Amino acid sequence: MPQLPRLPIDPQAVTRQFARRAPLDAPQFLYGEIAQRMLRRLSYIRIAPHDILDAGCGAAHALDPLRARYPDQHYTGLDACGALLDAARERYAARPGFWHRLRNKPTPKPDFRQADLAETGLPDESLDLVWSNLALHWHPEPHLVLQEWRRILRNDALAMYSSLGPGSFRELREALAEADPDTQPMAFVDMHDFGDLMLQVGFADPVMDQEIITLTYKTADKLLEDVRALGGNPHTGRRRGMPGRAWRERLVRALERRRHADGTIHLSLEVAYGHAWRVAARRGVFGDLPVTTFKRAQPLEAGKPPPRVVPRKPDEET
């Protein structure tokens, strides 16, 4: 079994940062918009899933939109952050949701579970659809996540996800390099690498595409507020502790120097979308194609960071 290096992402930092942002309503300006774009892509695919996993569900903001599309589904929301799952249970498990109240018959009760995306604990071949909105890039070993999705999906079932790509936060990265060159921003995986990984773990016919979304801001403070709402920086080489006022002022000045002719500051987001089918075997010209089984990275020695994985630079050709 091959072993890929871990991305320089601290999963405990991811969990802590999202716990502080529960119930994650503020960043729905992006998460909700990307979910709608995923749903539009899903509308072109002929599928009628009954058992759906929302992988990295957060506070389950996708539950009602998915119920609108598939009202008889059995929804399982999975996340590593207990605080977000508590918010989801309070919001949906204790009282009926919007689509539940509109229907003339009961809507199946959602199930929420806390687990790592790469170790869900769900039975083999038990799902018809894995849906994951802007969650995959938070995991240090996304190849294991894709492998897990294949395990829990039935034959001819679908995995669909979105994630941020290496072109994200380009302007902020440049400003940060001026203000604090010693800290490391978050690393992102290229969509082509995700497509290759899906093929290696046994998915078929992966469809990958990406778009650049540009957010515009009148003030650097508002830009930083939105970036913080989206989840923070879990890089293992990030600056530890709370930055001081002088650090923030340097970063704001660096952002101010990037104002455009119309007076706004831009923030680029590279959003990658992917979907692929789970099949029993993939056929090639000379027969079945091999399926790669990855194993987890070896436990790290105390005090040693995980291996660096260098993502594609934002200005490279895709």
ABEGO torsion letter per residue (X at the ends): XBBBBBBBBBAAAAAAAAAAAOAGAAAAAAAAAAAAAAAAAAAABBBBBABBBBBGAEAGAAAAAAAAABAABBBBBBBABAAAAAAAAAAAAABBBAAAAABABBBBBBBBBBBBAABAGBBBGABABBBBBGAAAABABAAAAAAAAAAABBBGBBBBBBBBBAABGAAAAAAAAAABAABBBBBBBBAAAAAAAAAAAGBBGBBBBBBBBBBBBABAAAAAAAAAAAGEBABAABBBEBBBAAAAAAAAAAAAAABBAAGBBBBBBBBBBBBBBBBABBBBAAEBBBBBBBBBBBBBBBGBBBBBBBBBBAABBX
